[in-house]
Amino acid sequence: MYGLYDKEGILRFVDSDKDACIAYAELFELSSTNYCLMDLANYTKKGRGTNLDQSPEGNNN
């Protein structure tokens, strides 16, 4: 699954086909410097098991 984000970090399009995401960017005339294409399937697998609690109580450094 791929996600296409604009330069402000807003998710604009999601599809299982990378070429479909690129076609979306071309349709809306987004140049490659104005978007980021991320492989969401690999990104979420890497994120499993990560402690997302950023409270001060959990960080006694």
C-alpha distance matrix in Angstrom:
0.0 3.8 6.9 10.2 13.2 16.8 19.6 20.5 17.3 16.5 12.9 13.5 10.6 7.0 5.7 4.1 7.0 7.9 11.4 10.9 10.0 13.1 15.1 14.6 16.0 18.8 19.6 20.3 21.9 19.9 21.0 19.0 21.1 20.1 16.3 13.9 10.5 8.5 6.0 5.4 5.4 8.5 9.8 10.2 11.8 14.2 15.1 16.4 20.2 20.6 23.5 22.6 26.2 27.8 31.1 34.3 35.5 32.8 33.4 37.0 36.9
3.8 0.0 3.8 6.7 9.8 13.3 16.0 17.3 14.3 13.7 10.4 10.9 8.2 5.6 5.5 5.7 6.9 6.1 9.6 9.2 7.3 10.1 12.5 11.9 12.7 15.7 16.9 17.2 18.6 16.3 17.3 15.3 17.4 16.3 12.6 10.2 6.8 5.5 4.6 5.3 7.4 9.4 9.8 11.2 13.4 14.9 15.7 17.8 21.5 21.2 24.0 22.7 26.3 27.4 30.8 33.8 35.4 32.8 33.1 36.7 36.4
6.9 3.8 0.0 3.8 6.4 10.0 12.9 13.8 10.8 10.0 6.7 7.5 5.8 4.5 6.7 8.7 9.8 8.6 11.4 10.3 7.3 10.1 12.6 10.9 11.2 14.7 15.7 15.3 16.8 14.2 15.6 13.9 15.5 13.8 10.1 8.1 5.8 5.3 6.6 6.3 9.6 11.4 10.5 11.8 14.8 15.8 15.8 18.3 21.7 21.0 23.3 21.5 24.8 25.6 28.9 31.9 33.8 31.5 31.8 35.4 35.1
10.2 6.7 3.8 0.0 3.8 6.8 9.9 11.4 9.1 8.4 5.9 5.6 5.2 6.4 8.7 11.2 11.2 9.2 11.0 10.0 6.3 8.2 10.7 8.7 8.0 11.7 12.9 12.1 13.3 10.5 12.0 10.7 12.3 10.3 6.7 5.7 4.6 6.5 9.1 9.7 13.1 14.4 13.3 15.1 18.1 18.6 18.6 21.4 24.7 23.5 25.6 23.5 26.7 27.0 30.3 33.1 35.4 33.3 33.2 36.8 36.3
13.2 9.8 6.4 3.8 0.0 3.8 6.7 7.7 5.4 5.3 4.4 5.4 7.2 9.1 12.2 14.7 15.0 12.9 14.6 13.6 9.9 11.2 13.6 11.2 9.7 13.4 14.5 12.7 13.7 10.5 12.0 10.9 11.2 8.6 5.5 5.1 6.4 7.9 11.2 11.3 15.1 16.0 14.0 15.8 19.1 19.1 18.5 21.6 24.5 22.9 24.5 22.0 25.0 24.8 28.0 30.7 33.2 31.4 31.1 34.7 34.1
16.8 13.3 10.0 6.8 3.8 0.0 3.8 5.4 5.4 5.5 6.6 6.6 9.4 12.2 15.1 17.9 17.7 15.4 16.4 15.4 11.7 12.1 14.1 11.6 9.2 12.6 13.7 11.1 11.6 8.3 10.0 9.8 9.3 6.0 4.3 6.4 8.9 11.2 14.7 15.1 18.8 19.6 17.5 19.4 22.7 22.4 21.8 25.0 27.7 25.7 27.1 24.4 27.1 26.5 29.5 32.0 34.8 33.2 32.8 36.2 35.5
19.6 16.0 12.9 9.9 6.7 3.8 0.0 3.8 5.4 7.5 9.7 10.3 13.1 15.7 18.5 21.1 20.8 18.1 19.1 18.6 14.9 14.7 17.0 14.8 12.0 14.8 16.4 13.6 13.2 9.7 10.3 9.8 7.9 5.0 5.3 7.2 10.7 12.8 16.6 17.1 20.9 21.1 18.7 20.9 24.0 23.2 22.5 25.9 28.4 26.0 27.2 24.4 26.9 25.8 28.8 30.9 33.9 32.5 31.7 34.9 33.9
20.5 17.3 13.8 11.4 7.7 5.4 3.8 0.0 3.8 5.6 9.0 10.4 13.7 16.2 19.6 22.3 22.6 20.3 21.7 20.7 17.0 17.5 19.5 16.9 14.5 17.7 18.6 15.5 15.8 12.6 13.8 13.6 11.7 8.7 8.6 9.9 13.0 14.4 18.0 17.7 21.5 21.9 19.1 20.7 24.2 23.3 22.0 25.3 27.5 25.0 25.7 22.6 24.7 23.5 26.2 28.4 31.5 30.4 29.7 33.0 32.3
17.3 14.3 10.8 9.1 5.4 5.4 5.4 3.8 0.0 3.8 6.4 8.9 11.8 13.6 17.0 19.4 20.1 18.1 20.0 19.0 15.3 16.4 18.7 16.1 14.3 17.8 18.8 16.2 16.9 13.6 14.8 13.9 12.7 10.0 8.4 8.3 10.8 11.3 14.7 14.1 17.9 18.4 15.4 16.9 20.4 19.8 18.4 21.6 24.0 21.6 22.5 19.6 22.0 21.3 24.2 26.7 29.5 28.0 27.6 31.1 30.5
16.5 13.7 10.0 8.4 5.3 5.5 7.5 5.6 3.8 0.0 3.8 6.1 9.3 11.6 15.2 18.2 19.1 17.6 19.3 17.6 14.1 15.8 17.5 14.4 13.3 16.9 17.2 14.6 16.1 13.3 15.4 15.1 14.5 11.3 9.5 9.9 11.6 12.3 15.3 14.2 17.9 19.1 16.5 17.4 21.1 21.1 19.6 22.4 24.9 22.9 23.8 20.8 23.1 22.8 25.5 28.3 30.9 29.6 29.6 33.2 33.0
12.9 10.4 6.7 5.9 4.4 6.6 9.7 9.0 6.4 3.8 0.0 3.8 6.0 7.8 11.5 14.5 15.6 14.6 16.4 14.6 11.3 13.6 15.3 12.2 11.9 15.7 15.8 14.0 15.9 13.3 15.6 15.0 15.4 12.4 9.6 9.4 9.8 10.2 12.6 11.4 15.0 16.7 14.5 15.3 18.9 19.4 18.2 20.8 23.7 22.2 23.6 20.8 23.6 23.8 26.7 29.7 32.0 30.4 30.6 34.3 34.2
13.5 10.9 7.5 5.6 5.4 6.6 10.3 10.4 8.9 6.1 3.8 0.0 3.8 7.2 10.5 14.0 14.5 13.6 14.6 12.3 9.3 11.4 12.4 9.0 9.0 12.6 12.3 10.5 12.9 10.9 13.8 13.9 14.8 11.7 9.2 10.0 10.2 11.6 14.0 13.4 16.7 18.7 17.1 18.0 21.5 22.3 21.5 23.9 27.0 25.8 27.2 24.6 27.3 27.6 30.4 33.5 35.8 34.2 34.4 38.1 38.0
10.6 8.2 5.8 5.2 7.2 9.4 13.1 13.7 11.8 9.3 6.0 3.8 0.0 3.8 6.8 10.4 11.0 10.7 11.8 9.2 6.6 9.7 10.5 7.5 8.8 12.2 11.8 11.2 13.8 12.2 14.8 14.6 16.3 13.7 10.7 10.8 9.5 10.7 12.2 11.7 14.6 17.0 16.1 16.9 20.0 21.3 20.9 23.1 26.5 25.7 27.6 25.3 28.3 29.0 31.9 35.1 37.1 35.2 35.7 39.4 39.3
7.0 5.6 4.5 6.4 9.1 12.2 15.7 16.2 13.6 11.6 7.8 7.2 3.8 0.0 3.8 7.1 8.7 9.2 11.2 8.9 7.0 10.7 11.8 9.7 11.5 14.6 14.6 14.6 17.0 15.3 17.4 16.5 18.5 16.4 12.9 11.9 9.6 9.6 9.9 9.0 11.3 14.1 13.7 14.1 17.0 18.8 18.6 20.4 24.0 23.6 25.8 23.9 27.1 28.2 31.3 34.6 36.3 34.1 34.8 38.5 38.5
5.7 5.5 6.7 8.7 12.2 15.1 18.5 19.6 17.0 15.2 11.5 10.5 6.8 3.8 0.0 3.8 5.3 7.1 9.0 6.8 6.5 10.2 11.0 10.0 12.4 14.9 14.9 15.9 18.1 16.8 18.6 17.6 20.1 18.5 15.1 13.8 10.8 10.7 9.9 9.7 11.0 14.0 14.6 15.1 17.2 19.4 19.9 21.4 25.1 25.2 27.7 26.2 29.6 30.9 34.1 37.4 38.9 36.5 37.2 40.9 40.8
4.1 5.7 8.7 11.2 14.7 17.9 21.1 22.3 19.4 18.2 14.5 14.0 10.4 7.1 3.8 0.0 3.8 6.5 9.0 8.1 8.6 11.7 12.8 12.8 15.0 17.2 17.7 19.0 20.8 19.5 20.8 19.2 21.9 20.8 17.3 15.4 11.9 11.1 9.1 9.3 9.3 12.2 13.8 14.3 15.6 18.1 19.2 20.4 24.1 24.7 27.5 26.6 30.1 31.7 34.9 38.1 39.4 36.8 37.5 41.0 41.0
7.0 6.9 9.8 11.2 15.0 17.7 20.8 22.6 20.1 19.1 15.6 14.5 11.0 8.7 5.3 3.8 0.0 3.8 5.4 5.3 6.8 9.1 10.0 11.0 13.1 14.6 15.5 17.4 18.7 17.7 18.7 17.2 20.3 19.6 16.3 14.9 11.3 11.6 10.1 11.5 11.9 14.1 15.8 17.0 18.2 20.3 21.7 23.2 27.0 27.3 30.3 29.3 32.9 34.1 37.5 40.6 42.1 39.4 39.8 43.4 43.0
7.9 6.1 8.6 9.2 12.9 15.4 18.1 20.3 18.1 17.6 14.6 13.6 10.7 9.2 7.1 6.5 3.8 0.0 3.8 5.4 5.3 6.5 8.7 10.0 11.0 12.7 14.4 15.9 16.7 15.2 15.6 13.7 16.9 16.6 13.4 11.8 8.3 9.2 8.5 10.9 12.0 13.4 14.7 16.7 18.1 19.5 21.0 23.1 26.7 26.7 29.6 28.5 32.2 33.1 36.5 39.4 41.2 38.5 38.6 42.0 41.4
11.4 9.6 11.4 11.0 14.6 16.4 19.1 21.7 20.0 19.3 16.4 14.6 11.8 11.2 9.0 9.0 5.4 3.8 0.0 3.8 5.4 5.0 6.1 8.6 9.8 10.4 12.1 14.4 14.9 14.2 14.6 13.4 17.0 16.8 14.1 13.4 10.5 12.3 12.2 14.6 15.8 17.1 18.4 20.5 21.9 23.3 24.7 26.9 30.5 30.4 33.3 32.1 35.6 36.4 39.9 42.7 44.6 42.1 42.0 45.5 44.8
10.9 9.2 10.3 10.0 13.6 15.4 18.6 20.7 19.0 17.6 14.6 12.3 9.2 8.9 6.8 8.1 5.3 5.4 3.8 0.0 3.8 5.4 4.9 6.2 8.7 9.8 10.3 12.5 14.0 13.6 15.0 14.4 17.8 16.8 14.1 13.8 11.1 12.9 13.0 14.5 16.0 18.0 18.9 20.4 22.3 24.0 24.9 26.9 30.6 30.5 33.1 31.6 35.0 35.9 39.2 42.3 44.1 41.8 42.0 45.6 45.1
10.0 7.3 7.3 6.3 9.9 11.7 14.9 17.0 15.3 14.1 11.3 9.3 6.6 7.0 6.5 8.6 6.8 5.3 5.4 3.8 0.0 3.8 5.4 5.1 6.4 8.8 9.8 11.0 12.3 11.0 12.5 11.7 14.7 13.4 10.4 10.2 7.7 9.9 10.8 12.3 14.6 16.4 16.6 18.4 20.6 21.9 22.6 24.9 28.5 28.0 30.5 28.8 32.1 32.8 36.1 39.0 41.1 38.8 38.9 42.4 41.9
13.1 10.1 10.1 8.2 11.2 12.1 14.7 17.5 16.4 15.8 13.6 11.4 9.7 10.7 10.2 11.7 9.1 6.5 5.0 5.4 3.8 0.0 3.8 5.3 5.1 6.3 8.6 10.1 10.3 9.2 9.9 9.1 12.6 12.0 9.7 10.0 8.2 11.3 12.7 14.9 17.2 18.3 18.6 20.9 23.0 23.8 24.8 27.4 31.0 30.2 32.8 31.1 34.5 34.8 38.2 40.9 43.1 40.9 40.6 44.1 43.3
15.1 12.5 12.6 10.7 13.6 14.1 17.0 19.5 18.7 17.5 15.3 12.4 10.5 11.8 11.0 12.8 10.0 8.7 6.1 4.9 5.4 3.8 0.0 3.8 5.4 5.0 6.0 8.7 9.5 9.9 11.3 11.6 15.1 14.1 12.4 13.4 11.8 14.7 15.8 17.7 19.8 21.4 21.8 23.7 25.9 27.0 27.9 30.3 33.9 33.3 35.7 33.9 37.2 37.7 41.0 43.8 46.0 43.8 43.8 47.3 46.6
14.6 11.9 10.9 8.7 11.2 11.6 14.8 16.9 16.1 14.4 12.2 9.0 7.5 9.7 10.0 12.8 11.0 10.0 8.6 6.2 5.1 5.3 3.8 0.0 3.8 5.4 5.0 6.4 8.5 8.5 11.0 11.8 14.6 12.8 10.9 12.3 11.2 14.0 15.6 16.8 19.3 21.2 21.0 22.6 25.2 26.4 26.7 29.2 32.7 31.9 34.1 31.9 35.1 35.5 38.6 41.5 43.8 41.8 41.9 45.5 45.0
16.0 12.7 11.2 8.0 9.7 9.2 12.0 14.5 14.3 13.3 11.9 9.0 8.8 11.5 12.4 15.0 13.1 11.0 9.8 8.7 6.4 5.1 5.4 3.8 0.0 3.8 5.5 5.4 5.9 4.9 7.2 8.2 10.9 9.2 7.8 9.9 9.8 13.2 15.5 17.1 20.0 21.3 20.8 22.9 25.5 26.1 26.5 29.3 32.7 31.5 33.6 31.4 34.5 34.5 37.7 40.4 42.8 40.9 40.7 44.2 43.4
18.8 15.7 14.7 11.7 13.4 12.6 14.8 17.7 17.8 16.9 15.7 12.6 12.2 14.6 14.9 17.2 14.6 12.7 10.4 9.8 8.8 6.3 5.0 5.4 3.8 0.0 3.8 5.4 4.7 5.9 7.4 9.2 12.2 11.2 10.7 13.0 12.8 16.4 18.4 20.3 23.0 24.2 24.0 26.2 28.7 29.3 29.9 32.7 36.1 35.0 37.2 35.1 38.2 38.2 41.4 44.0 46.6 44.6 44.3 47.7 46.8
19.6 16.9 15.7 12.9 14.5 13.7 16.4 18.6 18.8 17.2 15.8 12.3 11.8 14.6 14.9 17.7 15.5 14.4 12.1 10.3 9.8 8.6 6.0 5.0 5.5 3.8 0.0 3.8 5.5 7.7 10.3 12.5 15.2 13.4 12.9 15.4 15.1 18.4 20.3 21.6 24.2 26.0 25.7 27.5 30.1 31.1 31.4 34.0 37.4 36.4 38.4 36.1 39.1 39.2 42.3 45.1 47.5 45.8 45.7 49.2 48.6
20.3 17.2 15.3 12.1 12.7 11.1 13.6 15.5 16.2 14.6 14.0 10.5 11.2 14.6 15.9 19.0 17.4 15.9 14.4 12.5 11.0 10.1 8.7 6.4 5.4 5.4 3.8 0.0 3.8 5.6 9.1 11.7 13.5 11.1 11.1 14.1 14.7 18.0 20.4 21.5 24.5 26.1 25.3 27.0 30.0 30.7 30.6 33.4 36.6 35.3 37.1 34.5 37.3 37.1 40.0 42.7 45.4 43.8 43.6 47.1 46.5
21.9 18.6 16.8 13.3 13.7 11.6 13.2 15.8 16.9 16.1 15.9 12.9 13.8 17.0 18.1 20.8 18.7 16.7 14.9 14.0 12.3 10.3 9.5 8.5 5.9 4.7 5.5 3.8 0.0 3.8 6.2 9.5 11.2 9.5 10.5 13.8 14.8 18.5 21.2 22.7 25.8 26.9 26.1 28.3 31.1 31.4 31.6 34.6 37.8 36.3 38.1 35.7 38.5 38.1 41.1 43.6 46.4 44.7 44.2 47.6 46.7
19.9 16.3 14.2 10.5 10.5 8.3 9.7 12.6 13.6 13.3 13.3 10.9 12.2 15.3 16.8 19.5 17.7 15.2 14.2 13.6 11.0 9.2 9.9 8.5 4.9 5.9 7.7 5.6 3.8 0.0 3.8 6.5 7.9 5.9 6.8 10.2 11.7 15.4 18.4 19.9 23.2 24.1 23.0 25.4 28.2 28.2 28.3 31.5 34.6 32.9 34.7 32.3 35.1 34.6 37.7 40.1 42.9 41.2 40.6 44.0 43.0
21.0 17.3 15.6 12.0 12.0 10.0 10.3 13.8 14.8 15.4 15.6 13.8 14.8 17.4 18.6 20.8 18.7 15.6 14.6 15.0 12.5 9.9 11.3 11.0 7.2 7.4 10.3 9.1 6.2 3.8 0.0 3.8 5.3 5.3 7.0 10.0 11.8 15.5 18.6 20.7 23.9 24.2 23.2 26.0 28.5 28.2 28.7 32.0 35.0 33.3 35.2 33.0 35.9 35.2 38.4 40.6 43.5 41.7 40.8 44.0 42.7
19.0 15.3 13.9 10.7 10.9 9.8 9.8 13.6 13.9 15.1 15.0 13.9 14.6 16.5 17.6 19.2 17.2 13.7 13.4 14.4 11.7 9.1 11.6 11.8 8.2 9.2 12.5 11.7 9.5 6.5 3.8 0.0 3.8 5.4 5.7 7.5 9.2 12.8 15.8 18.2 21.3 21.1 20.3 23.4 25.6 25.1 25.9 29.2 32.2 30.5 32.7 30.7 33.8 33.1 36.5 38.6 41.4 39.4 38.4 41.5 40.1
21.1 17.4 15.5 12.3 11.2 9.3 7.9 11.7 12.7 14.5 15.4 14.8 16.3 18.5 20.1 21.9 20.3 16.9 17.0 17.8 14.7 12.6 15.1 14.6 10.9 12.2 15.2 13.5 11.2 7.9 5.3 3.8 0.0 3.8 5.8 7.9 10.8 14.0 17.4 19.5 22.8 22.4 21.0 24.1 26.5 25.5 26.0 29.5 32.3 30.2 32.0 29.8 32.7 31.6 34.9 36.7 39.7 37.9 36.7 39.7 38.1
20.1 16.3 13.8 10.3 8.6 6.0 5.0 8.7 10.0 11.3 12.4 11.7 13.7 16.4 18.5 20.8 19.6 16.6 16.8 16.8 13.4 12.0 14.1 12.8 9.2 11.2 13.4 11.1 9.5 5.9 5.3 5.4 3.8 0.0 3.8 7.2 10.3 13.5 17.1 18.6 22.1 22.2 20.6 23.2 26.0 25.4 25.3 28.8 31.5 29.4 31.0 28.6 31.3 30.3 33.4 35.5 38.5 36.9 35.9 39.1 37.9
16.3 12.6 10.1 6.7 5.5 4.3 5.3 8.6 8.4 9.5 9.6 9.2 10.7 12.9 15.1 17.3 16.3 13.4 14.1 14.1 10.4 9.7 12.4 10.9 7.8 10.7 12.9 11.1 10.5 6.8 7.0 5.7 5.8 3.8 0.0 3.8 6.7 9.9 13.4 14.9 18.4 18.7 17.1 19.7 22.5 22.1 22.1 25.5 28.4 26.5 28.4 26.0 29.0 28.4 31.7 34.0 36.7 34.9 34.2 37.5 36.4
13.9 10.2 8.1 5.7 5.1 6.4 7.2 9.9 8.3 9.9 9.4 10.0 10.8 11.9 13.8 15.4 14.9 11.8 13.4 13.8 10.2 10.0 13.4 12.3 9.9 13.0 15.4 14.1 13.8 10.2 10.0 7.5 7.9 7.2 3.8 0.0 3.8 6.4 10.1 11.7 15.2 15.1 13.5 16.3 19.0 18.4 18.7 22.1 25.0 23.3 25.4 23.4 26.5 26.2 29.6 32.0 34.5 32.4 31.7 35.0 34.0
10.5 6.8 5.8 4.6 6.4 8.9 10.7 13.0 10.8 11.6 9.8 10.2 9.5 9.6 10.8 11.9 11.3 8.3 10.5 11.1 7.7 8.2 11.8 11.2 9.8 12.8 15.1 14.7 14.8 11.7 11.8 9.2 10.8 10.3 6.7 3.8 0.0 3.8 6.9 9.1 12.2 12.4 11.6 14.4 16.8 16.8 17.5 20.6 23.8 22.7 25.1 23.5 26.9 27.0 30.6 33.1 35.4 33.0 32.6 36.0 35.1
8.5 5.5 5.3 6.5 7.9 11.2 12.8 14.4 11.3 12.3 10.2 11.6 10.7 9.6 10.7 11.1 11.6 9.2 12.3 12.9 9.9 11.3 14.7 14.0 13.2 16.4 18.4 18.0 18.5 15.4 15.5 12.8 14.0 13.5 9.9 6.4 3.8 0.0 3.8 5.7 8.9 8.8 7.8 10.7 13.0 13.0 13.8 16.8 20.1 19.1 21.8 20.4 24.0 24.4 28.0 30.7 32.6 30.1 29.8 33.2 32.5
6.0 4.6 6.6 9.1 11.2 14.7 16.6 18.0 14.7 15.3 12.6 14.0 12.2 9.9 9.9 9.1 10.1 8.5 12.2 13.0 10.8 12.7 15.8 15.6 15.5 18.4 20.3 20.4 21.2 18.4 18.6 15.8 17.4 17.1 13.4 10.1 6.9 3.8 0.0 3.8 5.6 5.8 6.3 8.9 10.5 11.3 12.7 15.2 18.7 18.4 21.4 20.6 24.3 25.3 28.9 31.6 33.2 30.4 30.4 33.8 33.2
5.4 5.3 6.3 9.7 11.3 15.1 17.1 17.7 14.1 14.2 11.4 13.4 11.7 9.0 9.7 9.3 11.5 10.9 14.6 14.5 12.3 14.9 17.7 16.8 17.1 20.3 21.6 21.5 22.7 19.9 20.7 18.2 19.5 18.6 14.9 11.7 9.1 5.7 3.8 0.0 3.8 5.5 4.9 6.0 8.5 9.9 10.5 12.6 16.2 16.0 18.9 17.9 21.5 22.8 26.3 29.3 30.7 28.0 28.3 31.9 31.7
5.4 7.4 9.6 13.1 15.1 18.8 20.9 21.5 17.9 17.9 15.0 16.7 14.6 11.3 11.0 9.3 11.9 12.0 15.8 16.0 14.6 17.2 19.8 19.3 20.0 23.0 24.2 24.5 25.8 23.2 23.9 21.3 22.8 22.1 18.4 15.2 12.2 8.9 5.6 3.8 0.0 3.8 5.5 5.5 6.4 8.9 10.2 11.4 15.1 15.8 19.0 18.7 22.4 24.1 27.5 30.5 31.5 28.5 29.2 32.6 32.5
8.5 9.4 11.4 14.4 16.0 19.6 21.1 21.9 18.4 19.1 16.7 18.7 17.0 14.1 14.0 12.2 14.1 13.4 17.1 18.0 16.4 18.3 21.4 21.2 21.3 24.2 26.0 26.1 26.9 24.1 24.2 21.1 22.4 22.2 18.7 15.1 12.4 8.8 5.8 5.5 3.8 0.0 3.8 5.6 5.2 6.4 8.8 10.5 14.0 14.4 17.9 18.0 21.8 23.3 26.8 29.5 30.6 27.4 27.6 30.8 30.4
9.8 9.8 10.5 13.3 14.0 17.5 18.7 19.1 15.4 16.5 14.5 17.1 16.1 13.7 14.6 13.8 15.8 14.7 18.4 18.9 16.6 18.6 21.8 21.0 20.8 24.0 25.7 25.3 26.1 23.0 23.2 20.3 21.0 20.6 17.1 13.5 11.6 7.8 6.3 4.9 5.5 3.8 0.0 3.8 5.5 5.4 6.4 9.2 12.5 12.1 15.3 14.9 18.6 19.9 23.5 26.2 27.5 24.4 24.6 28.0 27.6
10.2 11.2 11.8 15.1 15.8 19.4 20.9 20.7 16.9 17.4 15.3 18.0 16.9 14.1 15.1 14.3 17.0 16.7 20.5 20.4 18.4 20.9 23.7 22.6 22.9 26.2 27.5 27.0 28.3 25.4 26.0 23.4 24.1 23.2 19.7 16.3 14.4 10.7 8.9 6.0 5.5 5.6 3.8 0.0 3.8 5.4 5.0 6.6 10.2 10.4 13.5 13.2 16.9 18.8 22.2 25.2 26.1 23.0 23.8 27.2 27.3
11.8 13.4 14.8 18.1 19.1 22.7 24.0 24.2 20.4 21.1 18.9 21.5 20.0 17.0 17.2 15.6 18.2 18.1 21.9 22.3 20.6 23.0 25.9 25.2 25.5 28.7 30.1 30.0 31.1 28.2 28.5 25.6 26.5 26.0 22.5 19.0 16.8 13.0 10.5 8.5 6.4 5.2 5.5 3.8 0.0 3.8 5.4 5.6 9.2 10.4 13.9 14.7 18.3 20.4 23.7 26.5 27.0 23.7 24.4 27.6 27.6
14.2 14.9 15.8 18.6 19.1 22.4 23.2 23.3 19.8 21.1 19.4 22.3 21.3 18.8 19.4 18.1 20.3 19.5 23.3 24.0 21.9 23.8 27.0 26.4 26.1 29.3 31.1 30.7 31.4 28.2 28.2 25.1 25.5 25.4 22.1 18.4 16.8 13.0 11.3 9.9 8.9 6.4 5.4 5.4 3.8 0.0 3.8 5.7 8.4 8.6 12.2 13.1 16.8 18.4 21.9 24.3 25.0 21.6 21.9 24.9 24.6
15.1 15.7 15.8 18.6 18.5 21.8 22.5 22.0 18.4 19.6 18.2 21.5 20.9 18.6 19.9 19.2 21.7 21.0 24.7 24.9 22.6 24.8 27.9 26.7 26.5 29.9 31.4 30.6 31.6 28.3 28.7 25.9 26.0 25.3 22.1 18.7 17.5 13.8 12.7 10.5 10.2 8.8 6.4 5.0 5.4 3.8 0.0 3.8 6.4 5.7 9.1 9.6 13.3 15.1 18.5 21.2 21.9 18.7 19.2 22.5 22.6
16.4 17.8 18.3 21.4 21.6 25.0 25.9 25.3 21.6 22.4 20.8 23.9 23.1 20.4 21.4 20.4 23.2 23.1 26.9 26.9 24.9 27.4 30.3 29.2 29.3 32.7 34.0 33.4 34.6 31.5 32.0 29.2 29.5 28.8 25.5 22.1 20.6 16.8 15.2 12.6 11.4 10.5 9.2 6.6 5.6 5.7 3.8 0.0 3.7 5.5 8.8 10.1 13.4 16.0 19.0 21.8 21.9 18.5 19.7 22.8 23.4
20.2 21.5 21.7 24.7 24.5 27.7 28.4 27.5 24.0 24.9 23.7 27.0 26.5 24.0 25.1 24.1 27.0 26.7 30.5 30.6 28.5 31.0 33.9 32.7 32.7 36.1 37.4 36.6 37.8 34.6 35.0 32.2 32.3 31.5 28.4 25.0 23.8 20.1 18.7 16.2 15.1 14.0 12.5 10.2 9.2 8.4 6.4 3.7 0.0 3.8 6.4 9.0 11.6 14.4 17.0 19.5 19.2 15.7 17.0 20.0 20.8
20.6 21.2 21.0 23.5 22.9 25.7 26.0 25.0 21.6 22.9 22.2 25.8 25.7 23.6 25.2 24.7 27.3 26.7 30.4 30.5 28.0 30.2 33.3 31.9 31.5 35.0 36.4 35.3 36.3 32.9 33.3 30.5 30.2 29.4 26.5 23.3 22.7 19.1 18.4 16.0 15.8 14.4 12.1 10.4 10.4 8.6 5.7 5.5 3.8 0.0 3.8 6.0 9.0 11.2 14.2 16.6 16.8 13.4 14.2 17.4 18.0
23.5 24.0 23.3 25.6 24.5 27.1 27.2 25.7 22.5 23.8 23.6 27.2 27.6 25.8 27.7 27.5 30.3 29.6 33.3 33.1 30.5 32.8 35.7 34.1 33.6 37.2 38.4 37.1 38.1 34.7 35.2 32.7 32.0 31.0 28.4 25.4 25.1 21.8 21.4 18.9 19.0 17.9 15.3 13.5 13.9 12.2 9.1 8.8 6.4 3.8 0.0 3.8 5.6 8.1 10.7 13.2 13.1 9.8 11.1 14.5 15.6
22.6 22.7 21.5 23.5 22.0 24.4 24.4 22.6 19.6 20.8 20.8 24.6 25.3 23.9 26.2 26.6 29.3 28.5 32.1 31.6 28.8 31.1 33.9 31.9 31.4 35.1 36.1 34.5 35.7 32.3 33.0 30.7 29.8 28.6 26.0 23.4 23.5 20.4 20.6 17.9 18.7 18.0 14.9 13.2 14.7 13.1 9.6 10.1 9.0 6.0 3.8 0.0 3.8 6.0 9.1 12.1 12.9 10.3 11.5 15.2 16.3
26.2 26.3 24.8 26.7 25.0 27.1 26.9 24.7 22.0 23.1 23.6 27.3 28.3 27.1 29.6 30.1 32.9 32.2 35.6 35.0 32.1 34.5 37.2 35.1 34.5 38.2 39.1 37.3 38.5 35.1 35.9 33.8 32.7 31.3 29.0 26.5 26.9 24.0 24.3 21.5 22.4 21.8 18.6 16.9 18.3 16.8 13.3 13.4 11.6 9.0 5.6 3.8 0.0 3.8 5.6 8.9 9.4 7.2 9.1 12.8 14.6
27.8 27.4 25.6 27.0 24.8 26.5 25.8 23.5 21.3 22.8 23.8 27.6 29.0 28.2 30.9 31.7 34.1 33.1 36.4 35.9 32.8 34.8 37.7 35.5 34.5 38.2 39.2 37.1 38.1 34.6 35.2 33.1 31.6 30.3 28.4 26.2 27.0 24.4 25.3 22.8 24.1 23.3 19.9 18.8 20.4 18.4 15.1 16.0 14.4 11.2 8.1 6.0 3.8 0.0 3.8 6.5 8.4 6.9 7.4 11.1 12.4
31.1 30.8 28.9 30.3 28.0 29.5 28.8 26.2 24.2 25.5 26.7 30.4 31.9 31.3 34.1 34.9 37.5 36.5 39.9 39.2 36.1 38.2 41.0 38.6 37.7 41.4 42.3 40.0 41.1 37.7 38.4 36.5 34.9 33.4 31.7 29.6 30.6 28.0 28.9 26.3 27.5 26.8 23.5 22.2 23.7 21.9 18.5 19.0 17.0 14.2 10.7 9.1 5.6 3.8 0.0 3.8 5.4 5.7 7.0 10.1 12.3
34.3 33.8 31.9 33.1 30.7 32.0 30.9 28.4 26.7 28.3 29.7 33.5 35.1 34.6 37.4 38.1 40.6 39.4 42.7 42.3 39.0 40.9 43.8 41.5 40.4 44.0 45.1 42.7 43.6 40.1 40.6 38.6 36.7 35.5 34.0 32.0 33.1 30.7 31.6 29.3 30.5 29.5 26.2 25.2 26.5 24.3 21.2 21.8 19.5 16.6 13.2 12.1 8.9 6.5 3.8 0.0 3.8 5.4 5.3 7.3 9.6
35.5 35.4 33.8 35.4 33.2 34.8 33.9 31.5 29.5 30.9 32.0 35.8 37.1 36.3 38.9 39.4 42.1 41.2 44.6 44.1 41.1 43.1 46.0 43.8 42.8 46.6 47.5 45.4 46.4 42.9 43.5 41.4 39.7 38.5 36.7 34.5 35.4 32.6 33.2 30.7 31.5 30.6 27.5 26.1 27.0 25.0 21.9 21.9 19.2 16.8 13.1 12.9 9.4 8.4 5.4 3.8 0.0 3.8 5.6 6.8 10.2
32.8 32.8 31.5 33.3 31.4 33.2 32.5 30.4 28.0 29.6 30.4 34.2 35.2 34.1 36.5 36.8 39.4 38.5 42.1 41.8 38.8 40.9 43.8 41.8 40.9 44.6 45.8 43.8 44.7 41.2 41.7 39.4 37.9 36.9 34.9 32.4 33.0 30.1 30.4 28.0 28.5 27.4 24.4 23.0 23.7 21.6 18.7 18.5 15.7 13.4 9.8 10.3 7.2 6.9 5.7 5.4 3.8 0.0 3.8 6.3 9.2
33.4 33.1 31.8 33.2 31.1 32.8 31.7 29.7 27.6 29.6 30.6 34.4 35.7 34.8 37.2 37.5 39.8 38.6 42.0 42.0 38.9 40.6 43.8 41.9 40.7 44.3 45.7 43.6 44.2 40.6 40.8 38.4 36.7 35.9 34.2 31.7 32.6 29.8 30.4 28.3 29.2 27.6 24.6 23.8 24.4 21.9 19.2 19.7 17.0 14.2 11.1 11.5 9.1 7.4 7.0 5.3 5.6 3.8 0.0 3.8 5.7
37.0 36.7 35.4 36.8 34.7 36.2 34.9 33.0 31.1 33.2 34.3 38.1 39.4 38.5 40.9 41.0 43.4 42.0 45.5 45.6 42.4 44.1 47.3 45.5 44.2 47.7 49.2 47.1 47.6 44.0 44.0 41.5 39.7 39.1 37.5 35.0 36.0 33.2 33.8 31.9 32.6 30.8 28.0 27.2 27.6 24.9 22.5 22.8 20.0 17.4 14.5 15.2 12.8 11.1 10.1 7.3 6.8 6.3 3.8 0.0 3.8
36.9 36.4 35.1 36.3 34.1 35.5 33.9 32.3 30.5 33.0 34.2 38.0 39.3 38.5 40.8 41.0 43.0 41.4 44.8 45.1 41.9 43.3 46.6 45.0 43.4 46.8 48.6 46.5 46.7 43.0 42.7 40.1 38.1 37.9 36.4 34.0 35.1 32.5 33.2 31.7 32.5 30.4 27.6 27.3 27.6 24.6 22.6 23.4 20.8 18.0 15.6 16.3 14.6 12.4 12.3 9.6 10.2 9.2 5.7 3.8 0.0
